[in-house]
Amino acid sequence: MKAGIPNSLMGEIQELQDTFGDVTGQAIVLTDQAGNVVTRPTLSGIFYQKLFMSLQEAERPFEPALLRLGPLAHPAVLEEWVPGLKYVVHPLVPDYGQTYYLWSGLYMEEGTQELVLQAFEAKMRKHPDYEGLRAEVAAMTELDRDGISRIRGKLAVLGNILSKLLAGAVLKPMAQRSGQVISQLLTNLEEDFLQIEVVLQHMAGSPSGAEMYAFAQEGEAGRFKVGYSAGREAPLLMNAEFQQGDGFLGQAVLGSEPRHWQNVNKDPRTVFFTQRGISQPEYLSCYPVKIHSGRRALLLAVGFSGTRQIQDSAQHEQNVAALLSLSLRGERLVQREALRSEATLRLKEAARQLPQTASLQELAVRLLDMIMGMPFSPSSVLVYFEALPEDTHYSKGWRPDEAVQYVQDLRSRYSVQSFLSSTIINGEAEGQVLLECPLMAGKMFKGILSVGFRHRSEAEVWLPFAGCLASLAGTAIVLIEKDNQLTKQAEVFLEHTRHYLHISNPELHRQSEEAASMAYELARYTGLPEKESGQMRTAGLLAPFSLDYLLGYGFYQEEIALLKQVDQFASFYFEINKPAVSVPAQLLALVLHHAGQSADKEQLQDSDPVWLDPSRFLLDNYMVGEVYSEPRAAFQSFLRSRADVQSARRNVSAVKLLNSAALKTPKEEWGISPREEEVLELIIQGKTNKEIASSLFISEHTVKNHLSRIFSKMDVTDRSQIIALVYKRIFDSERIEIP
């Protein structure tokens, strides 16, 4: 017995896993909830064999991933080993407490090959078989979201069967006799959906059956395609297509009753078979059925020798066709319900994330990512906002010229004065059916969310979900507009207030400008996020003003909270139980103290207006000594680094640095692209993400992607390390002299 599984089941489980792995070409293994390997891994190809040998060197290699995931209720697609290489984990819960996990992979996501190869090299270059493994990775087929979703669906089928097997509902082998086959099919259908290829194989192996069986399903515009076949010369018929009304098969699908043809060896319509290298048929039987979404399918029986008594097999084959139809309908319904459940969870996540967006651009990017990640696998998505410049849009799955033309069409049909407030289906787009969802902020039209589908039936099913996303986006727009209005009011307040400060006390104005700049640089140097760094800069600009004055206007709440902590830190200096002060507040206190050291104390305190408070620039040295050792050490390191960098900046521009001969080899070593070099230049100039995006005419999301790649290539974690690394290369080289 392994991991609580009876020995009597292990052989059957292993056989199911191996058969499934061989058919799908997937590498599969089953583990228990502790990460112990239960089955012998099904490994197709040398790559997976070598890779699994490497995993076996570690004790419980799957355990860390399971600990991070926690209890799983649904299949998950992960990429924890190498970015872009995905694997699927399917939980099995057989109803008696023990949980098992089915692992399948690896799959390369579309458009990630270059990133995958770079990450693979970093992780595996010391492996003795690195060159061969890298060649295998490079040869992997890149899969789009639909492809990975299909793999997840296939694994779910095997997972459902194994769950029932582990729970005791063992699928019994089908008997060869026709009556027993139907009986077993009915039994199996109660427990799980039928596997068409297995059913056809058993029928083709029956002594009383035809020599070849095939199953074709309807696609677009009345075309049918053979997706399953078994028996003599069956591989030659796979993927064969025919049109309704053409030949034997095309005529059979036009009706609902079975069709039989005997002695067809001289009929010209048999060219459908012979042109594919199949032997001349002698008889044919066709059984049309209806499957999901109103589509049709056809079970085909072919014989190559003599004739047969139709009455001996027709009823049996018709029953099988009906059961396959029933199984496909049920499977589609269950899949749809599972997709609905997953989509509902995604909507809940959207309800949490979308209101947190800070701009229309960020909202659009979030919508694109969310919709393309939805389980209903849309063919395209496009977002445009009426408030943005003409032809500005965000899209995936659209060609640029087609997207611009479509946006122009939307603008001609929708405006603030003329719009539809509910979602419509636009079936006139070439190649796809579009759900056009108005983005409404209250009763005001703000833009369109357009989601494309391959079939109208899909669009109709997922219309409510797209409409919900559009409603959530409308709520986010309301919040963004309110934030923008408050931001503008706050900026006007700060501008006017500092103007009066400059008139009232120029020295205090100058010191606060210096403190604001230093606070931002220190925050980035210590690794604080851009948002917190910006708050520290604004807090430096607000530092000359009294709390009562600032609180009276209600702006900059986070920045005022920082200043309040600085004031508490100073006022409670002699207390034993001092209040807890955040690290950003301690860093800000150090900056204000440092700025005040070089100030003219008399001019600082020459402040008649009651709304000014210069005390934050006059902090006592003993009080500053109470700052924790780590922030104090980081500040001293920052001052030394800043002195070096500022000295160099006075003589060498960012462009001159990057074009320096001393950086030619390192830039080649880092693999910096021309676009990344432009971003790097602006980083050295101290530009923010927003400023970089504006300078290069790209989105902040794209800037973040460039930064992520630059960080990875230069092996750093923040901007300050980039600047330090660039200057270090310059200073360490004798090929450039900075006066």
C-alpha positions, -999 to +999 in steps of 0.1 A: +000+000+000+012+035-008+001+067+010-031+050+022-041+036-012-050-001-013-024-022-032-053-036-053-059-001-068-023+009-074-020-011-107-052+003-121-043+039-110-009+036-126-024+021-158-049+050-161-021+076-155+002+060-180-025+057-207-036+092-202+000+105-203+008+086-235-024+099-252-019+135-242+019+137-242+018+151-207+043+143-178+021+133-149+027+122-113+004+117-082+014+128-047-003+128-014-010+159+007+025+158+023+042+158-011+051+121-011+052+106-047+025+080-049+027+067-085+056+061-108+059+093-129+046+091-165+075+108-183+074+114-221+108+123-234+144+126-221+137+162-208+112+151-182+132+121-173+163+141-165+143+168-148+125+143-125+159+127-117+170+161-105+138+165-084+144+131-068+176+144-053+155+166-030+134+151-002+097+157-010+103+181-039+066+189-042+061+198-005+072+235-007+047+242-035+019+225-015+028+245+016+026+278-003-007+268-020-025+257+011-057+236+007-068+235-030-105+231-040-100+236-077-072+230-103-045+256-104-020+267-131+013+277-116+048+288-127+069+288-096+100+271-110+108+292-142+087+322-152+067+313-183+069+275-178+036+265-163+023+233-146-011+222-135-020+209-101-054+191-096-066+182-061-083+148-056-106+145-025-121+110-024-145+118+005-126+101+034-103+129+045-071+122+026-062+146-003-041+137-033-026+160-059-022+153-096+007+172-112+011+178-149+036+199-170+056+217-182+039+241-206+055+272-221+032+303-222+029+321-255+054+349-261+077+339-231+103+317-248+131+343-245+123+350-208+120+312-201+154+305-217+171+332-197+156+320-164+163+284-173+200+293-180+203+310-146+188+280-127+202+250-147+235+261-164+255+240-139+235+209-147+256+182-164+230+178-192+223+215-195+229+218-233+205+190-241+179+202-216+181+237-229+176+224-265+145+205-253+131+237-237+138+258-268+119+232-289+088+234-266+056+245-283+043+278-270+007+276-258-019+304-256-044+307-228-068+284-247-042+257-250-033+258-213-070+258-204-076+227-225-047+210-207-063+219-174-096+204-186-079+172-197-062+168-164-096+174-146-111+144-165-083+121-152-086+137-118-124+130-116-118+093-126-091+088-100-112+105-073-140+080-080-115+052-081-100+062-048-135+065-033-143+029-043-163+036-075-140+016-097-147+017-134-150-018-146-135-029-179-161-031-208-172-065-219-167-074-255-203-085-262-226-058-274-253-062-247-227-060-219-210-030-236-242-010-234-248-020-198-212-010-188-215+023-207-246+031-187-228+022-154-198+043-164-219+072-174-235+073-140-200+076-125-182+097-150-184+110-186-175+086-213-141+087-230-150+086-267-117+071-279-120+043-253-156+035-264-146+033-301-116+011-293-138-014-275-164-014-303-137-019-329-123-048-309-157-065-307-161-097-330-195-085-341-186-049-347-174-031-378-137-029-387-134+008-381-153+034-360-151+072-361-168+101-344-171+135-361-184+168-345-198+199-361-177+230-363-184+263-381-207+267-411-219+231-413-184+216-415-177+184-396-143+171-384-133+136-373-119+139-338-118+102-328-113+070-346-104+034-338-099+001-356-083-008-390-066+021-407-082+045-382-053+070-380-057+078-417-092+091-410-083+114-381-089+151-387-107+144-419-134+171-427-166+170-447-194+195-454-231+188-447-248+175-478-216+162-494-210+124-499-222+097-476-214+114-444-226+148-454-260+134-464-263+114-431-260+145-409-289+162-427-314+139-410-319+124-376-323+087-385-294+063-390-283+057-427-268+024-440-251+016-473-241-018-485-218-028-515-204+007-519-170-005-533-179+010-567-197+041-555-176+073-564-185+088-531-161+065-514-133+087-527-136+104-493-118+074-479-096+063-507-080+097-513-067+094-477-050+061-484-078+041-468-089+008-484-121+007-504-151+003-480-177-023-486-204-010-462-211+021-441-234+029-412-239+065-399-257+076-367-264+113-364-269+128-329-273+162-313-247+174-288-242+206-269-252+241-281-274+227-308-244+212-326-245+179-344-222+148-344-219+116-363-209+080-353-195+062-383-191+024-387-170+012-417-165-024-430-139-034-456-149-070-464-182-085-474-215-074-460-232-076-426-267-080-413-277-045-403-303-057-378-275-075-358-256-043-350-277-012-358-296-010-326-264-015-305-245+011-324-274+036-323-276+031-285-238+038-282-242+070-303-271+082-281-250+075-250-220+095-264-244+123-272-257+123-236-222+122-222-210+151-243-240+172-233-236+165-196-198+171-198-204+204-214-229+214-188-206+205-160-177+223-176-198+254-180-209+253-144-173+249-133-163+278-155-192+299-140-179+291-105-144+301-115-156+333-132-176+342-101-144+340-080-126+361-105-154+387-103-150+388-065-113+394-070-121+422-096-144+438-070-115+440-046-088+451-071-105+475-095-115+502-069-078+504-059-067+516-093-053+551-094-058+561-130-077+553-161-046+538-177-041+514-148-078+505-148-076+496-185-045+474-180-062+456-151-093+450-171-073+436-200-054+412-177-085+401-158-107+395-189-080+376-208-075+355-177-112+347-174-121+310-179-144+318-208-113+325-230-123+355-250-107+361-284-101+398-278-107+426-254-106+464-260-111+493-236-115+529-246-123+560-224-142+589-238-122+613-217-088+603-232-074+617-265-090+604-297-079+569-308-064+562-274-073+527-264-060+495-248-064+462-264-053+425-266-062+402-295-066+431-320-044+441-349-034+478-343-050+491-375-082+471-369-084+484-333-080+520-344-108+516-370-130+499-344-125+527-319-135+552-345-166+532-351-174+532-314-169+569-312-194+574-341-220+553-323-214+563-286-209+597-270-217+615-238-249+628-254-259+596-273-253+561-258-268+528-248-266+521-211-269+483-214-246+457-230-253+448-267-240+420-289-223+433-321-222+404-346-210+425-375-173+424-365-153+402-390-142+369-374-157+375-340-188+384-320-183+414-297-200+422-264-200+460-261-204+470-225-208+508-217-187+520-188-211+542-167-201+564-138-235+569-123-256+581-153-226+595-172-211+576-202-174+572-198-163+546-224-167+511-237-154+476-226-155+453-257-150+416-253-147+394-284-159+357-287-156+332-316-192+322-314-224+340-307-235+313-282-204+320-261-211+357-261-247+351-250-236+328-221-209+352-208-228+385-213-238+388-176-202+384-165-189+410-189-216+433-178-206+429-141-170+437-149-182+468-168-202+479-137-172+473-114-151+494-138-177+522-137-175+523-099-137+524-102-140+554-126-161+573-101-134+568-074-106+577-098-124+609-108-130+618-071-093+611-063-082+632-093-103+661-082-090+658-046-054+655-060-059+687-081-073+706-051-045+693-029-019+704-055-034+739-057-034+741-019+002+730-016+013+754-044-004+784-028+007+776+007+043+772-003+041+804-023+031+822+009+059+804+028+085+817+003+073+852+009+071+848+047+103+828+054+126+821+024+151+802+045+124+778+057+112+774+022+147+765+009+154+740+037+120+722+031+128+720-006+161+703+002+145+681+028+118+670+004+143+660-023+165+642+002+136+624+018+125+609-016+160+598-025+165+583+009+132+564+006+142+549-027+177+542-015+163+521+014+139+502-009+106+519+000+080+517-028+074+546-051+041+556-034+057+558+001+087+576-013+064+602-029+046+606+005+080+613+022+088+639-004+055+656+001+059+654+039+092+673+035+074+700+017+047+702+044+072+701+073+073+739+078+036+741+086+017+735+119-004+704+122-035+724+131-032+744+099-027+713+077-055+693+094-079+722+088-078+716+050-081+678+050-055+671+023-025+648+025-037+626+053-008+600+050+019+627+049+004+645+079+004+612+098+042+610+092+047+645+105+025+637+135+048+607+143+079+629+140+063+654+165+054+626+189+090+612+186+103+646+197+078+654+224+081+620+241+119+620+242+120+621+281+093+595+285+101+559+294+073+544+273+078+561+240+052+557+212+060+534+184+073+553+154+074+538+119+106+535+100+096+561+073+089+585+101+123+579+117+139+584+083+120+616+078+131+629+113+168+622+103+163+641+070+147+671+087+174+672+114+201+670+087+185+698+067+183+720+098+220+716+106+230+738+076+202+764+081+204+799+095+187+792+129+177+828+134+161+831+099+143+797+105+127+809+137+118+843+122+082+831+116+054+854+126+025+835+110+010+811+134+005+786+106+043+781+104+062+757+127+100+755+121+106+732+151+109+701+129+141+715+114+154+722+149+153+687+164+177+680+193+208+658+186+200+637+216+165+629+202+179+619+168+202+595+187+171+576+198+164+566+162+169+528+157+203+517+147+193+503+113+176+535+099+205+556+113+231+533+096+211+534+064+209+572+065+247+575+070+254+552+041+229+572+020+247+605+028+281+590+017+265+576-015+247+608-022+278+629-018+297+607-043+268+606-068+261+643-066+298+651-072+298+629-103+265+642-115+278+677-115+303+667-142+289+637-160+253+635-175+233+604-176+238+601-214+276+605-210+277+579-184+258+553-204+279+561-235+311+558-216+336+533-228+338+519-193+302+507-196+304+492-231+314+457-219+291+457-189+262+468-210+269+439-234+272+417-203+239+428-190+222+425-224+205+459-221+183+466-252+181+501-268+147+507-252+159+496-218+189+519-222+165+549-227+147+539-195+181+534-177+191+569-187+160+584-171+164+563-140+199+578-135+184+612-139+161+604-110+128+603-130+098+586-115+078+559-134+052+585-143+079+609-157+096+581-176+063+570-191+056+606-202+091+611-217+090+578-237+052+580-246+045+546-230+023+534-201+035+532-165+027+494-168+052+491-196+078+511-176+074+486-148+080+458-172+112+474-185+123+480-149+117+444-140+138+432-169+166+457-161+166+447-124+169+410-135+197+417-160+217+439-137+210+416-107+197+445-085+165+450-066+159+488-067+169+520-085+195+531-060+214+499-066+213+506-104+228+541-099+254+528-075+263+500-099+267+523-129+289+547-109+309+519-095+317+506-129+328+541-139+349+548-108+366+514-109+376+519-146+407+537-157+393+544-191+372+574-179+382+602-156+355+622-137+370+655-126 
